[in-house]
């Protein structure tokens, strides 16, 4: 089964390869996309009536927040501290924007919905952030300078990979320590057990710049593939590069 | 403790799948069965780091002709020549080819395998968050369209 829907401004592609359970998998897919639309409504910094915006305007106080938003904000704070402030969802003069954590966190939870419904072999790709199950699957990483080409292919059985770069949305990742866009890397991908970890780590490391490569590599359970501004590739020894010939 | 290891210079055209020949003279066996893996050398980026300087040559997407290892088989010597456009294989030809019906028939298979691997089958694409507008022209859209 293949489905593509657009949620939160990006495409979400779902592929489920399990045999049988056809209509039930259709219902599961419906539930998955409904969850992502709910996340958009609740956590978007671009919707004035979202919980995030209401909290940011002071209409909600910390104890009044949902358990979900509390969890997201806790994660944001953990990454802010771990990066020495390079990753910061509260930049001066800007509205609260926890998108970088919300995306990975919500898509990981969507993948858990699938697993709970009995799906074993699937690929969930949310605008370039990927969760897979029951592989081996071959995941290409987009080349940072050529949209139609890949810079590596990795093989993943169960787990997640997220990539941060500037080519799609320009200099949108800001180094919170300087307030300026992070430009030290062209692209950085993180493989981890969950997309919550992979996505937040990739964004946070990208915000840090070249030193973020070592920082991400030192995080438990994370494997890293990075292309710096001089187009040098650095990766951890455990990054699961696919063998070319099967 | 994990260490990040430098792998290679990703030149403008430094792409995967990275297929490279290491020009050298094969000294290997005389059995035809080993001919295929010998001729198709398939270093991944990992291997490139330890191999020759070819990866750090500033490659524009110009043409590059590389000769493969000459391999002695029981039917005679086999050697191929590969032309790269950037890092893509644009053509494969035989430099040395035994005049024997069996190997002549086997040769096209060898070439086909090389080109097939170049197109490296993938199931999905990871990249920076893509907008719905940009998605239309993306590799992932092509994969989705094929699977639908």
HADDOCK unambig.tbl for C-alpha pairs under 7 A between the chains (distance, minus, plus):
assign (segid A and resid 2 and name CA) (segid B and resid 147 and name CA) 6.48 0.50 0.50
assign (segid A and resid 2 and name CA) (segid B and resid 148 and name CA) 5.50 0.50 0.50
assign (segid A and resid 6 and name CA) (segid B and resid 132 and name CA) 6.74 0.50 0.50
assign (segid A and resid 9 and name CA) (segid B and resid 131 and name CA) 6.14 0.50 0.50
assign (segid A and resid 9 and name CA) (segid B and resid 132 and name CA) 5.99 0.50 0.50
assign (segid A and resid 10 and name CA) (segid B and resid 130 and name CA) 6.07 0.50 0.50
assign (segid A and resid 10 and name CA) (segid B and resid 131 and name CA) 4.85 0.50 0.50
assign (segid A and resid 10 and name CA) (segid B and resid 132 and name CA) 4.72 0.50 0.50
assign (segid A and resid 11 and name CA) (segid B and resid 132 and name CA) 5.46 0.50 0.50
assign (segid A and resid 11 and name CA) (segid B and resid 135 and name CA) 6.90 0.50 0.50
assign (segid A and resid 127 and name CA) (segid B and resid 129 and name CA) 4.89 0.50 0.50
assign (segid A and resid 127 and name CA) (segid B and resid 130 and name CA) 5.05 0.50 0.50
assign (segid A and resid 128 and name CA) (segid B and resid 125 and name CA) 6.30 0.50 0.50
assign (segid A and resid 128 and name CA) (segid B and resid 126 and name CA) 4.31 0.50 0.50
assign (segid A and resid 128 and name CA) (segid B and resid 127 and name CA) 4.46 0.50 0.50
assign (segid A and resid 128 and name CA) (segid B and resid 128 and name CA) 5.85 0.50 0.50
assign (segid A and resid 128 and name CA) (segid B and resid 129 and name CA) 5.43 0.50 0.50
assign (segid A and resid 128 and name CA) (segid B and resid 130 and name CA) 6.49 0.50 0.50
assign (segid A and resid 129 and name CA) (segid B and resid 126 and name CA) 5.70 0.50 0.50
assign (segid A and resid 129 and name CA) (segid B and resid 127 and name CA) 6.81 0.50 0.50
assign (segid A and resid 130 and name CA) (segid B and resid 126 and name CA) 6.36 0.50 0.50
assign (segid A and resid 137 and name CA) (segid B and resid 123 and name CA) 6.19 0.50 0.50
assign (segid A and resid 138 and name CA) (segid B and resid 122 and name CA) 4.91 0.50 0.50
assign (segid A and resid 138 and name CA) (segid B and resid 123 and name CA) 5.30 0.50 0.50
assign (segid A and resid 138 and name CA) (segid B and resid 124 and name CA) 6.88 0.50 0.50
assign (segid A and resid 139 and name CA) (segid B and resid 122 and name CA) 5.84 0.50 0.50
assign (segid A and resid 139 and name CA) (segid B and resid 123 and name CA) 5.90 0.50 0.50
assign (segid A and resid 139 and name CA) (segid B and resid 124 and name CA) 5.07 0.50 0.50
assign (segid A and resid 139 and name CA) (segid B and resid 125 and name CA) 5.49 0.50 0.50
assign (segid A and resid 139 and name CA) (segid B and resid 126 and name CA) 6.72 0.50 0.50
assign (segid A and resid 140 and name CA) (segid B and resid 122 and name CA) 6.11 0.50 0.50
assign (segid A and resid 140 and name CA) (segid B and resid 124 and name CA) 6.24 0.50 0.50
assign (segid A and resid 140 and name CA) (segid B and resid 125 and name CA) 4.66 0.50 0.50
assign (segid A and resid 140 and name CA) (segid B and resid 126 and name CA) 6.13 0.50 0.50
assign (segid A and resid 141 and name CA) (segid B and resid 125 and name CA) 5.62 0.50 0.50
assign (segid A and resid 141 and name CA) (segid B and resid 126 and name CA) 4.81 0.50 0.50
assign (segid A and resid 141 and name CA) (segid B and resid 127 and name CA) 5.96 0.50 0.50
assign (segid A and resid 142 and name CA) (segid B and resid 125 and name CA) 6.51 0.50 0.50
assign (segid A and resid 142 and name CA) (segid B and resid 126 and name CA) 6.16 0.50 0.50
assign (segid A and resid 142 and name CA) (segid B and resid 127 and name CA) 5.22 0.50 0.50
assign (segid A and resid 147 and name CA) (segid B and resid 138 and name CA) 6.92 0.50 0.50
assign (segid A and resid 148 and name CA) (segid B and resid 138 and name CA) 6.84 0.50 0.50
assign (segid A and resid 148 and name CA) (segid B and resid 139 and name CA) 6.15 0.50 0.50
assign (segid A and resid 150 and name CA) (segid B and resid 15 and name CA) 6.26 0.50 0.50
assign (segid A and resid 150 and name CA) (segid B and resid 16 and name CA) 5.83 0.50 0.50
assign (segid A and resid 151 and name CA) (segid B and resid 15 and name CA) 5.14 0.50 0.50
assign (segid A and resid 151 and name CA) (segid B and resid 16 and name CA) 5.19 0.50 0.50
assign (segid A and resid 152 and name CA) (segid B and resid 16 and name CA) 5.31 0.50 0.50
assign (segid A and resid 161 and name CA) (segid B and resid 126 and name CA) 6.98 0.50 0.50
assign (segid A and resid 162 and name CA) (segid B and resid 126 and name CA) 6.43 0.50 0.50
assign (segid A and resid 163 and name CA) (segid B and resid 126 and name CA) 6.19 0.50 0.50
assign (segid A and resid 163 and name CA) (segid B and resid 127 and name CA) 4.97 0.50 0.50
assign (segid A and resid 163 and name CA) (segid B and resid 128 and name CA) 5.19 0.50 0.50
assign (segid A and resid 164 and name CA) (segid B and resid 127 and name CA) 6.86 0.50 0.50
assign (segid A and resid 164 and name CA) (segid B and resid 128 and name CA) 4.80 0.50 0.50
assign (segid A and resid 165 and name CA) (segid B and resid 128 and name CA) 5.14 0.50 0.50
assign (segid A and resid 168 and name CA) (segid B and resid 128 and name CA) 6.35 0.50 0.50
assign (segid A and resid 168 and name CA) (segid B and resid 129 and name CA) 6.70 0.50 0.50
assign (segid A and resid 168 and name CA) (segid B and resid 130 and name CA) 5.81 0.50 0.50
assign (segid A and resid 214 and name CA) (segid B and resid 4 and name CA) 6.37 0.50 0.50
assign (segid A and resid 217 and name CA) (segid B and resid 2 and name CA) 6.35 0.50 0.50
assign (segid A and resid 217 and name CA) (segid B and resid 3 and name CA) 6.82 0.50 0.50
assign (segid A and resid 217 and name CA) (segid B and resid 4 and name CA) 6.53 0.50 0.50
assign (segid A and resid 218 and name CA) (segid B and resid 1 and name CA) 6.81 0.50 0.50
assign (segid A and resid 218 and name CA) (segid B and resid 2 and name CA) 6.04 0.50 0.50
assign (segid A and resid 231 and name CA) (segid B and resid 9 and name CA) 5.90 0.50 0.50
assign (segid A and resid 231 and name CA) (segid B and resid 10 and name CA) 4.95 0.50 0.50
assign (segid A and resid 231 and name CA) (segid B and resid 11 and name CA) 6.42 0.50 0.50
assign (segid A and resid 232 and name CA) (segid B and resid 8 and name CA) 6.00 0.50 0.50
assign (segid A and resid 232 and name CA) (segid B and resid 9 and name CA) 4.39 0.50 0.50
assign (segid A and resid 232 and name CA) (segid B and resid 10 and name CA) 5.49 0.50 0.50
assign (segid A and resid 233 and name CA) (segid B and resid 6 and name CA) 6.16 0.50 0.50
assign (segid A and resid 233 and name CA) (segid B and resid 7 and name CA) 5.45 0.50 0.50
assign (segid A and resid 233 and name CA) (segid B and resid 8 and name CA) 5.47 0.50 0.50
assign (segid A and resid 233 and name CA) (segid B and resid 9 and name CA) 5.98 0.50 0.50
assign (segid A and resid 233 and name CA) (segid B and resid 10 and name CA) 6.15 0.50 0.50
assign (segid A and resid 234 and name CA) (segid B and resid 4 and name CA) 6.24 0.50 0.50
assign (segid A and resid 234 and name CA) (segid B and resid 5 and name CA) 5.62 0.50 0.50
assign (segid A and resid 234 and name CA) (segid B and resid 6 and name CA) 4.36 0.50 0.50
assign (segid A and resid 234 and name CA) (segid B and resid 7 and name CA) 5.36 0.50 0.50
assign (segid A and resid 235 and name CA) (segid B and resid 4 and name CA) 5.32 0.50 0.50
assign (segid A and resid 235 and name CA) (segid B and resid 5 and name CA) 5.63 0.50 0.50
assign (segid A and resid 235 and name CA) (segid B and resid 6 and name CA) 6.55 0.50 0.50
assign (segid A and resid 235 and name CA) (segid B and resid 7 and name CA) 6.80 0.50 0.50
assign (segid A and resid 236 and name CA) (segid B and resid 2 and name CA) 6.86 0.50 0.50
assign (segid A and resid 236 and name CA) (segid B and resid 3 and name CA) 6.11 0.50 0.50
assign (segid A and resid 236 and name CA) (segid B and resid 4 and name CA) 4.48 0.50 0.50
assign (segid A and resid 236 and name CA) (segid B and resid 5 and name CA) 5.95 0.50 0.50
assign (segid A and resid 237 and name CA) (segid B and resid 4 and name CA) 6.88 0.50 0.50
assign (segid A and resid 237 and name CA) (segid B and resid 5 and name CA) 6.80 0.50 0.50
assign (segid A and resid 243 and name CA) (segid B and resid 44 and name CA) 6.80 0.50 0.50
assign (segid A and resid 244 and name CA) (segid B and resid 17 and name CA) 6.91 0.50 0.50
assign (segid A and resid 244 and name CA) (segid B and resid 42 and name CA) 6.69 0.50 0.50
assign (segid A and resid 244 and name CA) (segid B and resid 44 and name CA) 6.73 0.50 0.50
assign (segid A and resid 244 and name CA) (segid B and resid 117 and name CA) 6.91 0.50 0.50
assign (segid A and resid 245 and name CA) (segid B and resid 117 and name CA) 6.19 0.50 0.50
